[in-house]
């Protein structure tokens, strides 16, 4: 099994009570932006099915440089400001790397 250079981030995004839809709407600008990021391979916003105040983001980057470019982008800074009043805390980022499986 060869090791991948892809970076996979699973972000847990806690929202203020009753503000999940507002947070999802605020994240739309970054969903639109990543369409033009060549190194961002997947960027999927998910709603939790058991917690009405929780979102998840599944992100796959070609490599560390692609993640760094995304994280440092002006669009990322702007979305952080847009979510200021609707999040219940900082997103929790879990960094992983694929080992194997369907779709790799």
N, C-alpha and C positions, 0 to 999 in steps of 0.2 A: 504494500500500500504506500503510495507516494504522498508526501505531505503537501498540502495546498498552501498557497500564499494568500488565499482569500481571507478576509477579515469578516466575521459575522458578528453583528451586534444585535442583542435582544434587549430592547429598552422597555422598562416598566415605567409607565407614566401615570402617577396618581393625580386624580382631579379633585377639586373641591366638590363637596356634595351637590349633586344636581347639575354640575358644570361639564360633564363629559362631552355632550354634543357641542358645546361652545369650544371646548379644547380641540375637538376633532376639526371643527371649522377653522380654527386658528392654525392648525397644522396643514391645511390645504395648500397654503403658499409654499411650504417646503416640499410637499408632494409634487407640486407643479415644477418647482425649481430642479429637483433631481432628474427630471426627464432630460436635462441638458448636461448632466454630469456623466462624462464618459466612463469613469471608474466606478460609478455606483451601479451595481448590477441588479439589485433588487432593493425596494424600499416600500414596505407594505405596512399600512396602519391597520391595527386590529382592535376590536372592542372585546373586552373580557365578557364571557358569557355568564359569569357568576357574581361579578362585582360591577355594579352600575356606575362606579366612580373610577374605573380603571381602563386605561388604554395600553396597548403594547405596540412597539414598532419592531419589525423584523427587517434588518438591513444587511446587505451583502456588498462588500467592496472588493474590487480586484486585488488590492494589496494595501499595505499600510499608508502609502503615499496618497492613494485615492481617499481613504478615510480621513487623513489629515487635511486634504483639500476640502472635503465636505465640511468637516468640523470647524474649519477656519473661515468658511465662506461668509460673505455679507448676509446671505439669505438665512443662514443658521442664526446669526446674531439677531436678525430682524424677528425671526419666529420666537426667539427667547423673550423678546420684549412683548410680543403679541400675547404670549401665554401667561404673563405676569400675574394676572388676577384670577386665573382659573385653575392653576395647579395647586395641589395640596403638599407639594414638596418637589425637590429636585428629581428628575428622572434617574432611575437606577440603570446604569449601563452594564451589561454583561457581555464581555468579549470572549468569543469562541473562534475556533477554526475547524473546518470540516475534516473528518477522518475518512468518511466513506458513506455510501448510501445512494438511493435512487435519485437521479437528477443531477449528479455531480459530473 
